[in-house]
Amino acid sequence: AVLSELQNAVPALPYADIREQLEADLGASPAEVFAFLDETPMAAASLAQAHRARLHDGREVVLKVRRPGIRDVVEADLRLLARLAEIVEARLLDLRRY
C-alpha cells in the first residue's frame, strides 16, 4: 500500500515538457505518427507517463513517454548501487555470495 501511494504521488509533466523527448523517441513528429494524441496524460509514474493516442489506421493505443532526463537518474542510481555492493563485498565476507 505504501509503494502504491508513492507511485501515485508522481505528478504528470505538461505535454510541452515531454514533447522534445517524445519526438526523439519516435524519430518523427507526433503528428506524423499519430492521427490523435491526447496531450493530457491518463497516468504518470516516476519513469514515464501514458497518453491516449490513435494511429492513422484507426487503432487506439496507449503511448508511454519517458520522463526527460530519467535515463541519467537511473544510471546514477545504478552506479550508486554498484558502489554499495562493492563496499558490502569488501567488508562483509559472509554477504559476498549475494
C-alpha positions in Angstrom: 0.0 0.0 0.0 2.8 2.4 0.8 4.5 1.8 -2.5 1.3 2.4 -4.5 0.9 5.7 -2.7 4.4 6.7 -3.6 3.8 5.8 -7.3 0.5 7.7 -7.3 2.1 10.8 -5.9 4.2 11.4 -9.0 2.8 14.5 -10.9 2.4 14.4 -14.6 4.5 16.7 -16.7 2.9 19.1 -19.1 2.9 18.0 -22.7 5.2 20.9 -23.6 7.8 19.4 -21.2 7.8 16.0 -22.8 7.3 16.9 -26.5 11.1 17.0 -27.3 11.7 13.6 -25.6 8.7 12.2 -27.4 10.0 13.4 -30.8 13.4 12.0 -30.1 12.0 8.6 -29.1 9.6 8.5 -32.1 12.2 9.8 -34.6 9.4 11.9 -36.1 6.8 14.5 -35.0 3.8 13.1 -33.1 1.5 14.4 -35.9 3.4 12.2 -38.4 3.0 9.1 -36.3 -0.5 9.6 -34.7 -3.8 10.8 -36.1 -4.7 11.9 -32.5 -2.6 12.3 -29.3 -4.3 13.3 -26.1 -1.9 15.9 -24.5 -3.4 15.3 -21.1 -1.8 12.1 -19.6 -4.0 9.3 -18.4 -1.4 8.2 -15.9 2.0 9.3 -14.6 4.8 7.4 -12.8 8.4 8.0 -11.8 9.9 6.8 -15.1 7.2 7.7 -17.7 3.7 8.8 -18.3 0.9 7.4 -20.5 -1.2 9.2 -23.1 -4.1 8.0 -25.2 -3.4 8.1 -28.9 -4.8 6.8 -32.2 -2.7 5.6 -35.2 -3.5 6.8 -38.7 -5.1 3.3 -39.4 -7.6 4.0 -36.6 -6.1 1.7 -33.9 -6.4 3.1 -30.4 -3.1 2.9 -28.5 -1.6 4.0 -25.2 1.7 5.9 -25.6 4.2 5.7 -22.9 6.7 8.6 -22.8 9.8 8.5 -20.8 10.4 11.5 -18.5 13.0 13.8 -19.9 16.4 13.1 -18.1 15.2 9.9 -16.4 17.9 7.8 -18.1 20.6 9.9 -16.3 18.8 9.5 -13.0 18.5 5.7 -13.4 22.2 5.3 -14.4 23.3 7.4 -11.4 21.2 5.2 -9.1 22.7 2.0 -10.6 26.2 3.4 -10.2 25.4 4.1 -6.5 24.0 0.5 -6.0 27.1 -1.0 -7.7 29.3 1.0 -5.3 27.3 -0.1 -2.3 27.6 -3.7 -3.4 31.4 -3.3 -3.7 31.6 -1.9 -0.1 29.4 -4.7 1.2 31.6 -7.3 -0.6 34.8 -5.8 0.8 33.6 -5.5 4.4 31.1 -8.3 5.0 32.6 -11.5 3.6 29.6 -13.6 4.5 27.4 -11.5 2.2 29.7 -11.8 -0.9 27.6 -14.5 -2.4 24.6 -12.2 -2.5 
